[in-house]
Amino acid sequence: MAHPLVATRTSAASTISGYASHVRLYLAPYLGTVALAELSVSHLQAMFARISRDHERQGRPLTAATS
């Protein structure tokens, strides 16, 4: 059995990598021009709608990780 700290470090690195990927693939392209102080629910709804349309067009189903 792996030492708990090793598992935690691996999990943390994986989590950070996943977050970085989502920022690069979704947040920056869809919301990168919106100032944080101006970010609204409608911006997020539009982002999710565009992600859904883009995935459909590309024949890639949405998963819990991308929706």
Backbone atoms as SQL, in Angstrom:
CREATE TABLE atoms (id INTEGER PRIMARY KEY, chain TEXT, resi INTEGER, resn TEXT, atom TEXT, x REAL, y REAL, z REAL);
INSERT INTO atoms VALUES
  (1, 'A', 1, 'MET', 'N', 0.845, -1.183, 0.000),
  (2, 'A', 1, 'MET', 'CA', 0.000, 0.000, 0.000),
  (3, 'A', 1, 'MET', 'C', 0.886, 1.241, 0.000),
  (4, 'A', 2, 'ALA', 'N', 0.507, 2.232, -0.815),
  (5, 'A', 2, 'ALA', 'CA', 1.288, 3.461, -0.916),
  (6, 'A', 2, 'ALA', 'C', 1.144, 4.292, 0.349),
  (7, 'A', 3, 'HIS', 'N', 2.171, 5.007, 0.630),
  (8, 'A', 3, 'HIS', 'CA', 2.145, 5.919, 1.768),
  (9, 'A', 3, 'HIS', 'C', 1.092, 6.995, 1.494),
  (10, 'A', 4, 'PRO', 'N', 0.303, 7.395, 2.499),
  (11, 'A', 4, 'PRO', 'CA', -0.772, 8.374, 2.278),
  (12, 'A', 4, 'PRO', 'C', -0.298, 9.694, 1.683),
  (13, 'A', 5, 'LEU', 'N', 0.895, 10.145, 2.042),
  (14, 'A', 5, 'LEU', 'CA', 1.378, 11.415, 1.503),
  (15, 'A', 5, 'LEU', 'C', 1.697, 11.312, 0.019),
  (16, 'A', 6, 'VAL', 'N', 2.174, 10.169, -0.394),
  (17, 'A', 6, 'VAL', 'CA', 2.460, 9.966, -1.814),
  (18, 'A', 6, 'VAL', 'C', 1.162, 10.022, -2.612),
  (19, 'A', 7, 'ALA', 'N', 0.141, 9.344, -2.136),
  (20, 'A', 7, 'ALA', 'CA', -1.154, 9.368, -2.817),
  (21, 'A', 7, 'ALA', 'C', -1.710, 10.779, -2.856),
  (22, 'A', 8, 'THR', 'N', -1.553, 11.513, -1.774),
  (23, 'A', 8, 'THR', 'CA', -2.062, 12.882, -1.719),
  (24, 'A', 8, 'THR', 'C', -1.320, 13.763, -2.718),
  (25, 'A', 9, 'ARG', 'N', -0.013, 13.636, -2.793),
  (26, 'A', 9, 'ARG', 'CA', 0.760, 14.439, -3.740),
  (27, 'A', 9, 'ARG', 'C', 0.374, 14.105, -5.170),
  (28, 'A', 10, 'THR', 'N', 0.211, 12.842, -5.456),
  (29, 'A', 10, 'THR', 'CA', -0.184, 12.420, -6.798),
  (30, 'A', 10, 'THR', 'C', -1.570, 12.949, -7.125),
  (31, 'A', 11, 'SER', 'N', -2.487, 12.812, -6.186),
  (32, 'A', 11, 'SER', 'CA', -3.840, 13.315, -6.408),
  (33, 'A', 11, 'SER', 'C', -3.830, 14.823, -6.591),
  (34, 'A', 12, 'ALA', 'N', -3.066, 15.511, -5.782),
  (35, 'A', 12, 'ALA', 'CA', -3.009, 16.967, -5.877),
  (36, 'A', 12, 'ALA', 'C', -2.435, 17.389, -7.229),
  (37, 'A', 13, 'ALA', 'N', -1.384, 16.717, -7.685),
  (38, 'A', 13, 'ALA', 'CA', -0.783, 17.052, -8.980),
  (39, 'A', 13, 'ALA', 'C', -1.777, 16.789, -10.105),
  (40, 'A', 14, 'SER', 'N', -2.497, 15.710, -10.011),
  (41, 'A', 14, 'SER', 'CA', -3.503, 15.371, -11.020),
  (42, 'A', 14, 'SER', 'C', -4.628, 16.397, -11.018),
  (43, 'A', 15, 'THR', 'N', -5.055, 16.797, -9.841),
  (44, 'A', 15, 'THR', 'CA', -6.120, 17.794, -9.720),
  (45, 'A', 15, 'THR', 'C', -5.673, 19.125, -10.312),
  (46, 'A', 16, 'ILE', 'N', -4.474, 19.552, -9.987),
  (47, 'A', 16, 'ILE', 'CA', -3.943, 20.807, -10.515),
  (48, 'A', 16, 'ILE', 'C', -3.832, 20.740, -12.027),
  (49, 'A', 17, 'SER', 'N', -3.369, 19.625, -12.538),
  (50, 'A', 17, 'SER', 'CA', -3.258, 19.443, -13.984),
  (51, 'A', 17, 'SER', 'C', -4.633, 19.521, -14.648),
  (52, 'A', 18, 'GLY', 'N', -5.628, 18.900, -14.031),
  (53, 'A', 18, 'GLY', 'CA', -6.987, 18.945, -14.563),
  (54, 'A', 18, 'GLY', 'C', -7.546, 20.350, -14.560),
  (55, 'A', 19, 'TYR', 'N', -7.327, 21.075, -13.469),
  (56, 'A', 19, 'TYR', 'CA', -7.799, 22.465, -13.395),
  (57, 'A', 19, 'TYR', 'C', -7.127, 23.315, -14.471),
  (58, 'A', 20, 'ALA', 'N', -5.825, 23.154, -14.623),
  (59, 'A', 20, 'ALA', 'CA', -5.081, 23.926, -15.627),
  (60, 'A', 20, 'ALA', 'C', -5.612, 23.631, -17.028),
  (61, 'A', 21, 'SER', 'N', -5.926, 22.384, -17.281),
  (62, 'A', 21, 'SER', 'CA', -6.470, 21.995, -18.573),
  (63, 'A', 21, 'SER', 'C', -7.820, 22.663, -18.823),
  (64, 'A', 22, 'HIS', 'N', -8.687, 22.681, -17.821),
  (65, 'A', 22, 'HIS', 'CA', -9.996, 23.317, -17.977),
  (66, 'A', 22, 'HIS', 'C', -9.863, 24.828, -18.186),
  (67, 'A', 23, 'VAL', 'N', -8.927, 25.447, -17.505),
  (68, 'A', 23, 'VAL', 'CA', -8.698, 26.885, -17.712),
  (69, 'A', 23, 'VAL', 'C', -8.250, 27.118, -19.147),
  (70, 'A', 24, 'ARG', 'N', -7.307, 26.325, -19.628),
  (71, 'A', 24, 'ARG', 'CA', -6.751, 26.488, -20.969),
  (72, 'A', 24, 'ARG', 'C', -7.800, 26.194, -22.056),
  (73, 'A', 25, 'LEU', 'N', -8.592, 25.131, -21.869),
  (74, 'A', 25, 'LEU', 'CA', -9.540, 24.702, -22.898),
  (75, 'A', 25, 'LEU', 'C', -10.873, 25.438, -22.874),
  (76, 'A', 26, 'TYR', 'N', -11.307, 25.875, -21.709),
  (77, 'A', 26, 'TYR', 'CA', -12.653, 26.421, -21.589),
  (78, 'A', 26, 'TYR', 'C', -12.703, 27.851, -21.062),
  (79, 'A', 27, 'LEU', 'N', -12.151, 28.092, -19.902),
  (80, 'A', 27, 'LEU', 'CA', -12.303, 29.412, -19.293),
  (81, 'A', 27, 'LEU', 'C', -11.620, 30.513, -20.099),
  (82, 'A', 28, 'ALA', 'N', -10.363, 30.328, -20.434),
  (83, 'A', 28, 'ALA', 'CA', -9.637, 31.382, -21.157),
  (84, 'A', 28, 'ALA', 'C', -10.249, 31.675, -22.529),
  (85, 'A', 29, 'PRO', 'N', -10.531, 30.662, -23.354),
  (86, 'A', 29, 'PRO', 'CA', -11.088, 30.979, -24.669),
  (87, 'A', 29, 'PRO', 'C', -12.492, 31.603, -24.623),
  (88, 'A', 30, 'TYR', 'N', -13.311, 31.182, -23.692),
  (89, 'A', 30, 'TYR', 'CA', -14.697, 31.640, -23.656),
  (90, 'A', 30, 'TYR', 'C', -14.899, 32.884, -22.793),
  (91, 'A', 31, 'LEU', 'N', -14.087, 33.057, -21.767),
  (92, 'A', 31, 'LEU', 'CA', -14.300, 34.158, -20.820),
  (93, 'A', 31, 'LEU', 'C', -13.085, 35.050, -20.647),
  (94, 'A', 32, 'GLY', 'N', -12.024, 34.787, -21.370),
  (95, 'A', 32, 'GLY', 'CA', -10.764, 35.488, -21.171),
  (96, 'A', 32, 'GLY', 'C', -10.820, 36.990, -21.335),
  (97, 'A', 33, 'THR', 'N', -11.815, 37.488, -22.081),
  (98, 'A', 33, 'THR', 'CA', -11.899, 38.936, -22.300),
  (99, 'A', 33, 'THR', 'C', -12.825, 39.630, -21.303),
  (100, 'A', 34, 'VAL', 'N', -13.470, 38.854, -20.433),
  (101, 'A', 34, 'VAL', 'CA', -14.418, 39.418, -19.466),
  (102, 'A', 34, 'VAL', 'C', -13.693, 39.716, -18.154),
  (103, 'A', 35, 'ALA', 'N', -13.791, 40.953, -17.705),
  (104, 'A', 35, 'ALA', 'CA', -13.188, 41.319, -16.419),
  (105, 'A', 35, 'ALA', 'C', -13.920, 40.576, -15.301),
  (106, 'A', 36, 'LEU', 'N', -13.187, 40.105, -14.334),
  (107, 'A', 36, 'LEU', 'CA', -13.779, 39.334, -13.243),
  (108, 'A', 36, 'LEU', 'C', -14.898, 40.111, -12.548),
  (109, 'A', 37, 'ALA', 'N', -14.720, 41.396, -12.367),
  (110, 'A', 37, 'ALA', 'CA', -15.734, 42.225, -11.712),
  (111, 'A', 37, 'ALA', 'C', -17.019, 42.317, -12.543),
  (112, 'A', 38, 'GLU', 'N', -16.910, 42.048, -13.845),
  (113, 'A', 38, 'GLU', 'CA', -18.072, 42.124, -14.733),
  (114, 'A', 38, 'GLU', 'C', -18.662, 40.757, -15.065),
  (115, 'A', 39, 'LEU', 'N', -18.036, 39.699, -14.599),
  (116, 'A', 39, 'LEU', 'CA', -18.500, 38.345, -14.891),
  (117, 'A', 39, 'LEU', 'C', -19.890, 38.123, -14.303),
  (118, 'A', 40, 'SER', 'N', -20.798, 37.587, -15.119),
  (119, 'A', 40, 'SER', 'CA', -22.170, 37.397, -14.671),
  (120, 'A', 40, 'SER', 'C', -22.639, 35.976, -14.970),
  (121, 'A', 41, 'VAL', 'N', -23.775, 35.654, -14.436),
  (122, 'A', 41, 'VAL', 'CA', -24.387, 34.349, -14.697),
  (123, 'A', 41, 'VAL', 'C', -24.624, 34.186, -16.192),
  (124, 'A', 42, 'SER', 'N', -25.038, 35.237, -16.859),
  (125, 'A', 42, 'SER', 'CA', -25.299, 35.128, -18.300),
  (126, 'A', 42, 'SER', 'C', -24.023, 34.818, -19.075),
  (127, 'A', 43, 'HIS', 'N', -22.869, 35.339, -18.634),
  (128, 'A', 43, 'HIS', 'CA', -21.602, 34.980, -19.271),
  (129, 'A', 43, 'HIS', 'C', -21.351, 33.480, -19.143),
  (130, 'A', 44, 'LEU', 'N', -21.582, 32.950, -17.939),
  (131, 'A', 44, 'LEU', 'CA', -21.347, 31.524, -17.704),
  (132, 'A', 44, 'LEU', 'C', -22.330, 30.664, -18.485),
  (133, 'A', 45, 'GLN', 'N', -23.591, 31.076, -18.535),
  (134, 'A', 45, 'GLN', 'CA', -24.583, 30.322, -19.303),
  (135, 'A', 45, 'GLN', 'C', -24.216, 30.307, -20.784),
  (136, 'A', 46, 'ALA', 'N', -23.775, 31.432, -21.301),
  (137, 'A', 46, 'ALA', 'CA', -23.360, 31.503, -22.702),
  (138, 'A', 46, 'ALA', 'C', -22.146, 30.615, -22.954),
  (139, 'A', 47, 'MET', 'N', -21.207, 30.610, -22.018),
  (140, 'A', 47, 'MET', 'CA', -20.024, 29.768, -22.156),
  (141, 'A', 47, 'MET', 'C', -20.425, 28.300, -22.232),
  (142, 'A', 48, 'PHE', 'N', -21.279, 27.856, -21.303),
  (143, 'A', 48, 'PHE', 'CA', -21.686, 26.456, -21.292),
  (144, 'A', 48, 'PHE', 'C', -22.474, 26.091, -22.546),
  (145, 'A', 49, 'ALA', 'N', -23.291, 26.997, -23.047),
  (146, 'A', 49, 'ALA', 'CA', -24.045, 26.743, -24.276),
  (147, 'A', 49, 'ALA', 'C', -23.093, 26.595, -25.457),
  (148, 'A', 50, 'ARG', 'N', -22.089, 27.455, -25.535),
  (149, 'A', 50, 'ARG', 'CA', -21.106, 27.362, -26.626),
  (150, 'A', 50, 'ARG', 'C', -20.290, 26.093, -26.531),
  (151, 'A', 51, 'ILE', 'N', -19.893, 25.715, -25.331),
  (152, 'A', 51, 'ILE', 'CA', -19.141, 24.466, -25.149),
  (153, 'A', 51, 'ILE', 'C', -19.988, 23.297, -25.634),
  (154, 'A', 52, 'SER', 'N', -21.252, 23.281, -25.259),
  (155, 'A', 52, 'SER', 'CA', -22.148, 22.209, -25.667),
  (156, 'A', 52, 'SER', 'C', -22.273, 22.158, -27.188),
  (157, 'A', 53, 'ARG', 'N', -22.506, 23.310, -27.830),
  (158, 'A', 53, 'ARG', 'CA', -22.619, 23.360, -29.296),
  (159, 'A', 53, 'ARG', 'C', -21.327, 22.919, -29.966),
  (160, 'A', 54, 'ASP', 'N', -20.187, 23.394, -29.450),
  (161, 'A', 54, 'ASP', 'CA', -18.894, 23.027, -30.033),
  (162, 'A', 54, 'ASP', 'C', -18.663, 21.524, -29.947),
  (163, 'A', 55, 'HIS', 'N', -18.986, 20.940, -28.812),
  (164, 'A', 55, 'HIS', 'CA', -18.809, 19.501, -28.640),
  (165, 'A', 55, 'HIS', 'C', -19.722, 18.725, -29.578),
  (166, 'A', 56, 'GLU', 'N', -20.979, 19.164, -29.711),
  (167, 'A', 56, 'GLU', 'CA', -21.916, 18.499, -30.623),
  (168, 'A', 56, 'GLU', 'C', -21.396, 18.552, -32.055),
  (169, 'A', 57, 'ARG', 'N', -20.943, 19.725, -32.485),
  (170, 'A', 57, 'ARG', 'CA', -20.415, 19.890, -33.838),
  (171, 'A', 57, 'ARG', 'C', -19.237, 18.975, -34.109),
  (172, 'A', 58, 'GLN', 'N', -18.431, 18.743, -33.090),
  (173, 'A', 58, 'GLN', 'CA', -17.231, 17.922, -33.235),
  (174, 'A', 58, 'GLN', 'C', -17.520, 16.444, -32.987),
  (175, 'A', 59, 'GLY', 'N', -18.765, 16.109, -32.687),
  (176, 'A', 59, 'GLY', 'CA', -19.123, 14.718, -32.447),
  (177, 'A', 59, 'GLY', 'C', -18.557, 14.157, -31.158),
  (178, 'A', 60, 'ARG', 'N', -18.286, 15.042, -30.213),
  (179, 'A', 60, 'ARG', 'CA', -17.755, 14.605, -28.909),
  (180, 'A', 60, 'ARG', 'C', -18.837, 14.803, -27.863),
  (181, 'A', 61, 'PRO', 'N', -19.250, 13.740, -27.206),
  (182, 'A', 61, 'PRO', 'CA', -20.274, 13.904, -26.176),
  (183, 'A', 61, 'PRO', 'C', -19.734, 14.667, -24.972),
  (184, 'A', 62, 'LEU', 'N', -20.626, 15.399, -24.340),
  (185, 'A', 62, 'LEU', 'CA', -20.250, 16.075, -23.103),
  (186, 'A', 62, 'LEU', 'C', -20.194, 15.053, -21.974),
  (187, 'A', 63, 'THR', 'N', -19.289, 15.260, -21.077),
  (188, 'A', 63, 'THR', 'CA', -19.173, 14.411, -19.900),
  (189, 'A', 63, 'THR', 'C', -19.255, 15.300, -18.670),
  (190, 'A', 64, 'ALA', 'N', -19.334, 14.698, -17.516),
  (191, 'A', 64, 'ALA', 'CA', -19.377, 15.483, -16.270),
  (192, 'A', 64, 'ALA', 'C', -18.151, 16.383, -16.155),
  (193, 'A', 65, 'ALA', 'N', -17.041, 15.963, -16.699),
  (194, 'A', 65, 'ALA', 'CA', -15.811, 16.755, -16.616),
  (195, 'A', 65, 'ALA', 'C', -15.849, 17.973, -17.513),
  (196, 'A', 66, 'THR', 'N', -16.687, 17.959, -18.560),
  (197, 'A', 66, 'THR', 'CA', -16.716, 19.091, -19.492),
  (198, 'A', 66, 'THR', 'C', -17.993, 19.888, -19.401),
  (199, 'A', 67, 'SER', 'N', -18.920, 19.480, -18.562),
  (200, 'A', 67, 'SER', 'CA', -20.170, 20.235, -18.489),
  (201, 'A', 67, 'SER', 'C', -20.321, 20.917, -17.156);
